[in-house]
Structures are given as C-alpha cells and as structure tokens.
Amino acid sequence: MKNILLIFFFSFSCVYLYGQAPKLNKVSHRALNNYIVFINEVVHASNIMHQDFETVNRQFHLYLDNKKDSIIYEKLEVLNNYDYFAYLPKDLLQNIYNDNLFLPYQKKKKPLELTLNINEIILELDSLRGELAIYTKNQYYKTDVNLEKGYKLLQRVEVLYLDLFALEEKVYWSLENILSDYQIEVHQPTHHQVIQLMAPTIKSSRALIKTLKTDDIPSNLEQKCTNLERCIQNLEQNRDQLLQQIPKIENSNFCTHRQYDQLLYKAKELLAAAKAWKQGTVPSKYTNLFHQPHHYLFNFDWLGIYNRYDNGISSIFNQYISSTKEFQLATYEIPPIFEVIQFEKEPIHNNTDPLQDTSSSLENFASNNLIFLLDVSASMDQENKLPLLKESLSDLLELMRIEDKITIITYSGRAKVVLPPTSAEHKDEIITIINSISSKNSSDVDKGLTLAYESAASSFIPNGNNRIIIATDGSFNIKGKTQKLIKKNTRNDIYLSAFYFSPKEYPHVKENLQNLVVLGGGRYCYVEKVNAQKILLQEAQSVRKKQKSN
C-alpha cells in the first residue's frame, strides 16, 4: 500500500512540474477542505473562549470601580470537550497531516505552516484562560496594583484574536491559489450553477462584515452594500429557473430549495443590518454598555448571520457543498474581535518622535527622493488606512517642488513599482496612479523592501532626503538578508521610516516597527486622520538644504 501511494505521489508531482494542469480528484479536494473544516472549528472554539475573556474583562472593570469585592472565573474544558465539537480540533489537524500528501509539492507547505500557527494561537488562548483562572482563584489580583498583570494577559488575548483573523485569511488565499492550478470537473451542472451563484454572495457578505471591525462607518460601505445587493438580485432572478431542475425534498435540511432560500434570506438580513448601520441606527440594547455598539453588532448580530450560531450564510454554503459533493472550496467562518477595556483612562498618544509645529512649506529643505512602500494587503482596505494615506499623499503633492521625486511601490504577493521615480511637477499623473491603488491579498515585505532600496539607489539625490516610507497595518518578520540591506543603506544615507495605520496602536506592532526603523535610521509614526498630513510633511522636511560656503 505504501509503495502504491509513493508511485501515485511521484506521478502527480511529475504532471504538476511539467505544466499539465491535473484534474482535481476526490482526495485532493478533501485535502483542501480539511483546512477549512479545521479553521472553522478553531473559530468555534475561539467564540466559546471569547465569552470567558469578555466576562473577566468586565469583572476587572467592576472590581477597580469598587462595584465588586472579588473576581471569579473558572476555566472549563473546551478543546477536548465533545459537547462543543463533533470532531476535536486536534483530530482535524491530524486529517490535514494525513491528506496533505495529495496536494502539489511546491505549494502545500504554505497552508500547513499557516495552519500550525493558527493551532498555536488557539492553544495559547486556552493557556491564557488557565493563567487567568489561577490569577483569580488564588486572588493574586489583590496585590496587583491596578490589575496590571491581569490586563497584560488580556492584552495578549487581544493580539491573538487579531492574528487569528489575519492568518485564516492567508490560509484561504493559499488554498485558492492551489485550487487555481487544477482542472475542476463538474459532476452535476445544476448544482454547480447554484454554487457559482452562491459563492459571490459569500464573498460579498464576508467583505461587508469586515467593515464593522472599527467603530467608524467606512467610506466604502456603500460599495460593499451595492455588491451584496447585486448578488442577492442574481440569486432571486435565477432562483425559479435553477430550482425547477432539482427535485424538492420535503422536511429535509439538505433540500436544495430550502438551502437556497435560507441563504437568500440571510443575505438580505445582513444587507438590511448594514444599511441600518450606515444610517447610524444602533439597537437600543447595545447603547451604554461596556463596549461601543459596533463591538456587539459585529460579535453577535453580524457574525450570527454569517457564522454557525444560527445556521448562518457560511454554514449553509458549506453544507450545500458537502451534500452535493461538487469540487468547490468551502468557506471559512469569521472569528470575533476582542478589545480590552481598562478602567483607568489611557494616556494621550504620543509618537516616538513627537510632532512639532512645522511650516507648511518645503522652502530651505533639501530635495526629496521619497519612496513609498505600501502594504496593499486586504486588511488595508479600511477608511483609516490606505484611503487615508492616499488622501494625505495627494495633499503633500501640492507642496512638493519640481526637484522633488516620488516613487510608489506596492507589495502584495509580489512587489511591484506602480510609479517609477517621478518629478512632483507631474502631479496629475501621480495622483491618477495613487487613486488607482487598491488592496489585494497577503504581503511579502522582504520583496517590497528589496525593490524599494533598489529604486532609492537608482534615483539617489546627493545631499538630498533619500527616504523609504513603509506604510502598513501590522507587524512582520524580515529576513536576516533584508536586515543587512537596511543597515548598509542607512550608512549610505538612505533612511527607512515606518507608518502604522490602525484603529488602535497595538504594543506588539509598535515595538516591531520601532525595531525596524532603528535599523533604518528613520522614524516610527502611528498615523491617524488628525495627524496624517502633518506626519507626511515632516518626512519631506527631514533634511535641510546645505548652506553654500562663501
């Protein structure tokens, strides 16, 4: 049996290597969806644990506000509890190991690595629940001033939920990438057509839900609603023609008619909720609570429509794929957000390099060679991130001179120069390029930095302000080779600054980016709407003109 598997694997690899797209078979399809099944069970576990963290956070607050005399928390078993799972996450992880053999050799490593990172996150979340249980049961909080140690545990929880959100998206993108290399065989044309109609609805629903992660109503919410509305219209227009070709099975949860109509109903429910949010309508039950209203809307209402809580959109779609056995990639559920609320007011934010009042002019400042390295991963598609940077860049251009040059490089999957070194004289051309930039998939910062330094060197201005500005919304690790590249160029007067875009300045991201700019000799800045324009101007004013000697 072992020899047969090896022969199969060798033959499969040869077909893949020599350019003939293989047909997707049953075992490879199962291997791909094993990842989705595991991720969704992890999300389910994270939802159960989320309730514990929210409860502890509230109790911390009430204790410090002298409204509770003690903090009570008992950790219950989650990850090994069959009351919560039909199949335990650890067993589903083993399924991934077993079937990963049947995926293309060159590409199967990426989703496995990312999935192991996800597994580490859920294990650490469970471990933190244990630490909180010890902290409260032994009443260590009694001697912990302002519950500093307790809040530190919760702050780590907040980071892990953000990481979980980002990692599962990356796993899904890597699986889509693998699937694109196959020829997909259609077994039942009508069922295939139904799936092709449902799939855009899933994607649009997911994109819409992500807009609620922050309390600001994003500028692209209208477009997200329009996209979902179109998907709903397509489902309605094609319903009768498609469903009349499929027998109706009364009183069956797996009846196509029933699943189709349920998904349509849920999509309309989500669209109505999004439109209400856009108009500023907030359910009264979510006002004057511990968190801002968007926190509860996202975690309970919107995720309830999409996740499995109430047989949501994703569950219906995945059940349909499973029941029809069509070779389609299942979809992933969305984890909740966790936000630490501390009793004491947080200090007003100050950047590492405090902003000083500066003149809104570049007179007496050296010529600029500014290379903007933009993270255009999907998570940057929020009003206070990429759109804010684009707006601020356009404002800066109004002050820049003919001798000033600007370069724009994006990195997402692969690094790309979207604007070669260009004089600020060509403002209209530059603004057109800026406005065309859109967010995509996952990022490769090493490739982006390498290309940025190549561009900076080729357009170097002696005695000028030669500066790379990386704009991102998250932390990352860079290779040793890239670190050496940064240090070398710092000695050659090419500097690196980092702009951090996020609704909140997370300590681990701040530390990561600060370490980066120490290598690059630039500055770290947390960018918000109130300071974005000023921060960009300050970067352009980093080097003064050298005075000519008599």
N, C-alpha and C positions, 0 to 999 in steps of 0.2 A: 504493500500500500504506500509506503514511504517513497519507494522508487517511482511509482506512478505519479505521485504529487510533484516530485522533483522534475520529471520529464514534462509534466504539464506546465510547471512554472517556467522552465527553460524555454519551451516553445512559445509561451505567452510573451516572455521578455524579448525574444527574437523578433516576433511580429511587431512589438511596440518599438523596438530600437530601429528597425528598418523602414519605418514610416507608414506601414499599413495600419489604418485605424482598426483595432479589434472590435468585434461585436460585444456589447455588454451582455454578460451571461448572469444567470441567477446568483451564483456565489459572489461574483464581483459586486452586483447590485446590493446583496445582503451586506457585504463588507463595508460599502459606503454608508449604508443606512445604520449600521451598527454604531457609528459615531454619533448620529443624530439621536438615536434611542438613548445612548449613554448621557449625552449632553442634557436631554430633556429630563432625565431622572435626577441629574445633578441640580438642574434648575428647580425641580420639585423639592429636593432636599433643602436648597437654599431658601425657598419660600417658607418651609417649616421652621428653619433656624432663624429666619428673619423676624418672626414673631417674638422669639426669645430676646433678640438684641434690642428690639423696639421696647419691650417690657422693661428690660434692665435700664435702658437709657431714660425712660420715664421715671423709674424709681430713683435713679441718681438725682434727677432734677428735683423731685419732691423731697428727697432726703436733705439736700442742700438748702431747700427753701423752707426747711423745718416743718414740712407738712407730713412727713413720715419719720418714725423713730428708728426704723430699721429697713434694710434692703433684703428682700427674699427672692431667691432664684434657685431652682432645682433643675439640673440638667437631666433630661430624659433621652433615652437612646433613640437615635434617628437612623443613622446609616445602615444599621444591621437589624432594623425593625421591619418585619414583613407586614405590619399593619399599614405601613406607608408605601411599600413597594411590592409589586408582583415579582419583580426581579431586582435584587440588590445591585446598587451601582458597581460594586467590586466585581460581581459576576458578569455584568455587562462589559466591564473593562476587559475581562478575560476573553469575551467574544471578539472584541476588537483585535486582540493579540492573535487569536486563532485564525481569523479570516483575513488579516492584513496581507497574508501571503499572496492573495489573489488580486492585489492591486498593483499597478505599474511600479516597477522597482525604483525608477527615478523620482517618483512623486509621493510615494506612500509614507516617507519619513516625516514630512512636514505636518500632516494632520495628527500623526501619532505623537509627535513631540508636543504640539499644542494641547492635545487632549490630556497628556500626562501632566501638563501644567494646570489644567482645569481640575484634574483629580487632586493635585497638591493643594489647590485653593479650598476645595470642599473639605479636605482633611484638616487643613489649618483652621477653617471656620469652626469645625467640630471641636478642635483642640482649644480654641478661644472660648467656646461655650464652657468647656471644662475648667479653664482658668477663672472665668467669671463665677462659676459655681463655688470654687474654692475661696475666691475673694469675698464672696458674700456669706457663705456658710461659716467661715472662720472669723467673720467680722473684721477682716483686715481694713476695711473701709473706715473703721472707727478711728484709726490712727493715720489715715491717708488724707493729708490736707487737701481740701477741695477735690477729693477723689481723683487725684492726678494719675495714679496708676490705673485706676478703673477706666478713666476716659482714654488713656493711652491704648488699652485693649480695644475699646470701641472704635478708636480712630483707625486701628489696623483693620478692623472689620469693614469699615467704610471703604478703605482702599481695595480690599479683596473683592467686594461686590463690583466695584468699577472694573477691576481686572477681569473678573468673570465675564462681564458684559462684553469687553473687548475681545477676549480670547475666543469665545464661542462664535463670534462673527468671523474671526480669522479661520477657524476650523471650517466653517461653512463655505467660505470663499475657496479654500484649498480643495474641498470636496467638489465644488462646482468646476474648478479647474481640471481635476482628474476626470470628471464625467464628460467634459467637453472633448476629450480625446477618443471617446468611444462612438461607435455607431449604435444608435438606440433602435431596437426592434419594437414595433408597435404590435401588441397582441390583440387588443380589441379596439378598433378605431373610434368607436363612440366613447368608450371610457377614456381613451387618450384625449379626445377633444374636450371632454369635461375637465380633465386635469389641466389642459392648456388654458382653459378659461379661468379655472380656479387659481392657478399659480400667480398671475399678476395681481390678483386680489390679495393674496397672502403677502406678496412683496410690498404692495402699496399700504396695506394695513400696518405692517411692521415699521415702515418708514414714517408713517403718521404717528404711531405710538411713541417713537423715539423723540419726537418734538416736545413731548411733555416732560422730559427729564429735567428741564430747568423751569423756573417759575415765570420766565419771560415768554410771551407769545411770539414765536419766531416769525420773521418776515416771509418765510417760505411755507407757512402753514396753509395759506390759501391754495398754493400749488399742490401741496400734499392732499388736501381735501378734493381738489379737482381730479387728481389722478385716481383716487379711490372711487370717486363718483363715476368716472368713465368705466372702471372695472365693473361696478355694480350694474351700470346700464348694459354692458356687454353680457353679463350673466342673465339679466332679465330678457334681453332681446333674443337670446339663443335658447332660452330655457325650454320652451314647448317643442321646438324642432328637435332638440337633442334627447329630451326625456321620453318622447314618444317612441324612440327606438329601443328603449330599455324597459323591460317589464317592471311593473311596480310590485313590491313585496310588502303586503300589509303587515303592520305590527312588527317590523324588523328595523333595528337600529342601523343595519347595513344596507338598507334600501337606498339606491342612488337618488331617487326623488326626494326622500327625506333629508339626506345629507346635503344635497344641492340647495334645498330651501333653507335648511338650518344655516349654512354658510352665508347665504344671501341675507338672511335676517340679521346675523351677527355683524356682517359688514355694514349694513345700514345703521345698526345700533352704534357702531364705532364712529361712523361718519356724523351722526347726529350729535354724539358726545363731543366730537372735535369742533363742530360748528358752534355748539354752545360755549365751549371754552374760548373760541375765537371772539365771541361776542362778550366775553367777560362774565359769563354765567357760571357761578360756583354753587354746588349744592350746599344748602344751609348746614347740613350735618358736618361739613368739613371746615367750617369757619370757627375761629377762636379755639383751635386745638393746638396740640404740641408742635406739629409741623405746619408748614404752609400748605394751602389746599392742594397744590399740584402734586405734592408728595402722596397724598391719599388717593387722588384721582388716578395717578399712574399705577400705584401698587395694588389697588383694589378694583377700581372701576374698569380702567382700560386694559390692564393685564387680565382681568377677569373675562373680558370679551375675547381676548386673544389666546390666553393660556388654557390649561385644562380645568381651571377652577369650576367653570360652568359649561364644560364641553365647548371650549372656545374655538375660534377660527382655525388655529393651528391643529388642534385635536381632530376636528372634522376632516381637514385636508389629509392628515396623516392616516386616519382610519380609512379614508377612501382609497388611498394608495395601497394600503395593506390588503384591503378586501378585493381590489381589482387585480392586484399583482402586476400592475404596469411598472415598467422600469423608470421610475421617477424618484428624484431625491426628495426625501421627506423634509419638512421644515423644522426649525428649532424654536423653542419657546424662549421667552424673554425673562431674565432674572429681575427681581425687584431692585429698587435703589434703597440704600441705607444711608442716612445722613445723621451724624452725631449732633445733638443739640446740647450744648453745655450751659450750665446755669449762669456762670459768670460771662459777662459780655466780653467778646473777643476784642483785642486791641485793634485800633485802626491800622490798616495795612500800610506798610512802608516797603518800597522796593529796596533791594540790596544797595543800589546806588540811588539815593533819594533824588527826586526830580527837583531841579532848581528852576526858578523863573528864567526863561531864556528869551532872547529876542526872536521874533518870528521872521528871521532873515538869515541868509547864508553869507552875507557880506562879511569879509575878513576871515572866512573859514576856507580850508583847503578844498580842492576839487574832490568830488566824491566818486568812488567806484564801488557802488553798493550792489552786492549780490544777495538777492532774497531767495532763500531756500525754503520752499513752502511745503509743509505736510498737507497733502490733499487726500488723506485717508477719509473714509466715510464719516468718522466721528467729528471731523472739522466742519461738517455741513450744518452749522448752527449759527444763528444771527450774531452771537458774541464771539465768533471765531473767524473763519475765513471771510465771510462778508464784511466783518468789522475791519479786518486787515486790508481788504481791497479798497474799502472806502477811505481809510487813512492814507494808503499809498497814493490814491488819486489826489488827496489834499496836499500831500508832500510835493507832488509833481508841480504844483502851482508855484512853489518856492524855488524849485531847482533851476539851475542855470545851464547854458549850452555846454559848458565844460564838465558838467556832472553826468555820469553814466549810471545806468541801472540795468541789471541783469536779473531775470527771473527763472528759477529752476524749480520744478516740482518733483516730488518723489512719492510714488505710489506704485508698488510692484517693481517699476523701474524708474530710474532718474531720467529727467528729460528737460532740456533747455527750451523753454517756451518763448523766451525773449533773450536773444544774444545781447552783449553789451551795446547799449543804445543811448545816444545823447538825449538828455531831457528836453532838447529842442523839439523832438518828435513826440510831443505829449499825447496827441490824439491816437497815434499808433500804439503807444504804451498803454493807454487807458483801455483801448479795444482789447489788447491782449489780457490785461488784468481782469476785465469783465468776463472774458471767455473761460477763465479758470474755474473748474468745478471739482468737487470731491469725488473720490473713486474708492478703491479698495485698500488693502493693507499697505504698509510703508516699509521701505528699505533705506534707513538713514545713512548707512555706510556708503552706498552707491551715490546717494544725494550729496553727501559731504565731499566725496572724491571729485565729483563733477564740478561742484561749487569752487573748490580750490583750483582746479584746472582752469576754470573760467576767470577766477580772480587773478591768477598768474598771467594769463594771456592778455588781460586788459589792465594790468597794473599801472598805476599812476605814481611816479616818483614824488615823494613828499606829500602825497595825497591821502585821503581817507579810504583805504582799501579794506573793506569790511564785509564779511558774510553775516547775514542775519537769518538764523533759522527760526521759523515760526511753527510752533507745534502745540498740541493739547495734551501731550502725555510724555512719560519718561521712556527711555530706551537704553539699551546697552550698545556700545560701539566696540568694534574690534580693536585689538592692540595696534594693528597696522594703521587704522584710522587715527588713533590717538597720537601716534608718531607723526603722522601727516599734519595734524593740527599744531603740535608743538613746533615742528620745523617751520611752518608758515608764520607762526607768531613771531619767531625770530626774524623773519623776513618782512615784517610789518604788514602782514595780512591777518586781521583780527576776526574773531568769531564772537558774536553776541547771540543770546537766546531769548526769544519772546514766547511767553507761556500764556496761552488762551484757555480759559476755563471759567465756569460759573463760580468756582471756589479754588483757592490756591492750596492744593494738597501738598503737605510737607515732603512726601517722598519724591514727588515730581520736582518740586523746588530744589531739593538737595541734589537730585540727579542733574538738573540743568545748570545749577551753580558750579558743580564739579566740572561740567563741560566747558563753561566759559573761563574757569581758572586756567584750563589748558589753552584756551583760545585768546586770552588776554582782552576779552570784551566784557560786556555787562549782561547780567540777567535782569529781565523785566517781566513782571506779571501785568498783562495788558487787559485793561477794562475800557469800556466806552468813554469814561471820563478822562482817561489819560493817554489813549492810543495815539492821537495826533501829536501830542507833546513828546511822547517817547520816540516816535519816528524822527521828529525834528532833531531831538537830542543826538540820535545816532548820526545824522547828517552833519552835526556840529561837533563831532568828536575830535577833529584835528583843525587847529588854527593855521592860517597861512604863515609861512616863514617870512619874517621881515627882511627885506633886502638891506644888506650892509652898504654903507657909503663907501 
